[in-house]
């Protein structure tokens, strides 16, 4: 098994058995999803920070990885992300600690690979 980033990227290059063209609801969702993250009254970077928080509370590893990568694209700082992790701990409680640790490990992995 490779790194978390490598594993995530490899899964993304495989054929997805759940393809948008297979069902109208899947297709509509695939069109709606990126629109929800566009700049609006709330900037896209803030939306990604919120999505990261929700993903951590939901303990969705792929979602966390996706949103951390998107936050890298939005040039979020480690400090901004750590502030969100702290908020998740306060709101979500101690049951979020294992997921928070794995998220912090992902941030470290990204930094080691040259991502901020």
C-alpha positions in Angstrom: 0.0 0.0 0.0 1.3 3.4 -0.9 0.8 6.8 0.7 -2.7 8.1 1.4 -2.3 10.6 -1.5 -1.0 8.0 -3.9 -3.9 5.6 -3.0 -6.5 8.3 -3.4 -5.1 9.3 -6.8 -4.9 5.8 -8.0 -8.5 5.2 -7.1 -9.4 8.3 -9.1 -7.8 6.9 -12.3 -9.7 3.6 -12.2 -13.0 3.2 -13.8 -15.7 4.3 -11.5 -18.5 1.7 -11.2 -20.9 4.5 -10.2 -20.9 6.6 -13.3 -23.0 9.8 -13.7 -24.3 8.7 -17.1 -25.8 5.5 -15.6 -28.7 7.4 -13.9 -30.2 10.9 -14.1 -29.9 11.5 -10.4 -26.2 10.6 -10.5 -25.8 12.9 -13.5 -27.6 15.8 -11.9 -25.5 15.4 -8.7 -22.2 15.4 -10.7 -23.3 18.8 -12.3 -24.6 20.2 -9.0 -21.6 19.3 -6.8 -19.0 21.7 -8.4 -21.6 24.5 -8.5 -22.0 24.3 -4.7 -18.3 25.1 -4.2 -18.2 28.2 -6.5 -17.5 31.6 -5.1 -20.6 33.3 -4.0 -21.7 35.2 -0.8 -19.3 32.7 0.9 -15.9 32.3 -0.8 -15.0 28.9 -2.3 -12.1 28.5 0.2 -14.4 28.9 3.1 -16.8 26.4 1.6 -13.9 23.9 1.3 -13.0 24.5 5.0 -16.6 23.8 6.0 -16.7 20.7 3.8 -13.5 19.5 5.5 -15.0 20.0 8.9 -18.2 18.0 7.9 -16.1 15.3 6.3 -14.1 14.9 9.5 -17.2 14.6 11.6 -18.6 12.1 9.1 -15.3 10.2 9.2 -15.1 10.1 5.3 -11.4 9.5 4.4 -11.9 10.1 0.7 -13.9 13.3 1.3 -11.2 14.5 3.7 -8.5 13.9 1.2 -10.5 15.5 -1.6 -11.1 18.7 0.4 -7.5 18.9 1.7 -6.4 18.7 -1.9 -8.9 21.4 -2.9 -7.8 23.6 0.0 -4.2 23.3 -1.3 -5.5 24.6 -4.6 -7.1 27.5 -2.7 -3.8 28.1 -1.0 -5.2 27.5 2.5 -2.5 27.6 5.1 -1.7 24.9 7.6 -2.8 27.4 10.3 -6.2 27.9 8.7 -6.7 24.1 8.4 -5.5 23.5 12.0 -8.0 26.1 13.2 -10.8 24.2 11.6 -9.5 20.9 13.1 -9.6 22.6 16.5 -13.1 23.7 15.9 -14.1 20.2 14.9 -12.6 18.9 18.1 -14.7 21.3 20.2 -17.9 20.7 18.3 -17.5 17.0 17.5 -15.9 16.0 20.7 -13.2 13.4 21.5 -14.7 10.8 19.1 -13.2 12.9 16.3 -9.7 12.6 17.6 -8.7 9.5 15.5 -10.0 11.2 12.3 -8.3 14.5 13.2 -5.0 12.6 13.7 -5.3 11.0 10.3 -6.1 14.4 8.8 -3.0 15.9 10.4 -1.0 13.0 9.0 -2.3 13.8 5.6 -1.3 17.5 5.9 2.2 16.3 6.9 2.4 14.0 4.0 1.4 16.8 1.6 4.0 19.1 3.1 6.7 16.4 2.7 5.7 16.1 -1.0 6.1 19.8 -1.5 2.5 20.9 -0.9 1.9 23.6 1.7 
